[in-house]
Amino acid sequence: MVNLVAVWRAHGLPEILRECWETGVVLTGASAGSLCWHVGGPTDSYRDNLDPFTGGLAFLPYSNGVHDDLDDQPRRTAFRELIGNGKCR
C-alpha cells in the first residue's frame, strides 16, 4: 500500500484522483487499500509490525483503522496506541 501511493505520486495520479472524487466519483479500497484515501493509519507495509502510515492522499482528513472492528486483531490495539501517542490522527 505504501508503495502503491508512492507510484501514484510519481505519476501524478493524486491530482487526477482528487478531481474525480470532487466530481462525485466513488473511490474505494478494501482493507489496506482504504488507507490511501485517509491521512493514513496502521500498516504492516514497512515490516511485520504495525507502524504508522501518514502519507495517504488525505481526501478524508483523519486516519483509518482497517480491521478495527475485529476484537482479536492486534490492529485494534495498535491503532488506539498510535492515536494516543499522536502518531496517527
C-alpha positions in Angstrom: 0.0 0.0 0.0 2.8 2.4 0.8 4.5 1.6 -2.5 1.2 2.0 -4.4 0.8 5.5 -3.1 4.4 6.3 -3.9 3.9 5.1 -7.5 0.6 7.1 -7.8 2.5 10.2 -6.7 5.4 9.6 -9.1 2.9 9.6 -12.0 0.7 12.5 -10.8 -2.4 10.4 -10.0 -3.3 12.1 -6.7 -4.4 15.3 -8.5 -6.5 13.2 -11.0 -8.0 11.1 -8.3 -8.9 14.2 -6.2 -10.6 15.7 -9.3 -12.6 12.5 -9.7 -13.5 12.4 -6.1 -14.6 16.1 -6.1 -16.9 15.5 -9.0 -18.7 12.6 -7.2 -16.8 9.5 -8.3 -16.8 6.9 -5.6 -13.3 5.9 -4.7 -12.9 2.7 -2.6 -10.5 0.1 -1.5 -10.7 -2.9 0.7 -8.6 -3.4 3.8 -5.2 -1.6 3.3 -6.5 -0.2 0.1 -8.8 2.1 2.0 -5.9 3.8 3.8 -4.8 5.7 0.8 -7.9 8.0 0.9 -7.2 8.9 4.5 -4.2 10.6 6.1 -3.1 7.1 7.0 -3.3 4.6 9.7 -1.5 1.5 11.0 0.2 -0.7 8.3 2.5 -3.6 8.1 3.7 -2.4 4.7 7.1 -1.5 6.1 7.7 -4.7 8.2 5.8 -7.3 10.1 4.9 -4.9 13.0 2.2 -2.3 12.7 3.7 1.1 12.1 2.0 4.4 11.4 1.5 5.4 7.7 0.9 9.1 7.4 1.5 9.5 3.7 -2.1 8.9 2.5 -3.8 11.2 0.0 -5.8 12.8 2.8 -9.1 13.2 0.9 -10.5 12.2 4.3 -8.7 14.2 6.9 -8.2 11.5 9.6 -6.7 8.1 9.9 -8.3 4.8 9.2 -8.0 1.7 11.4 -8.6 -1.2 9.0 -10.0 -4.3 10.7 -10.6 -2.3 13.8 -14.0 -4.0 14.1 -12.4 -7.3 15.0 -11.7 -7.6 18.7 -9.0 -10.3 18.4 -6.9 -8.2 15.9 -3.7 -6.6 17.2 -4.6 -3.7 14.8 -7.2 -2.5 17.2 -4.8 -2.0 20.0 -2.1 -0.6 17.7 -4.5 1.9 16.2 -5.5 3.2 19.6 -1.9 3.4 20.7 -0.9 5.4 17.6 -3.9 7.8 18.1 -3.0 8.1 21.8 0.6 9.0 21.2 -0.1 11.4 18.3 1.4 9.3 15.5 -2.0 9.0 13.8 -4.9 11.4 14.0 
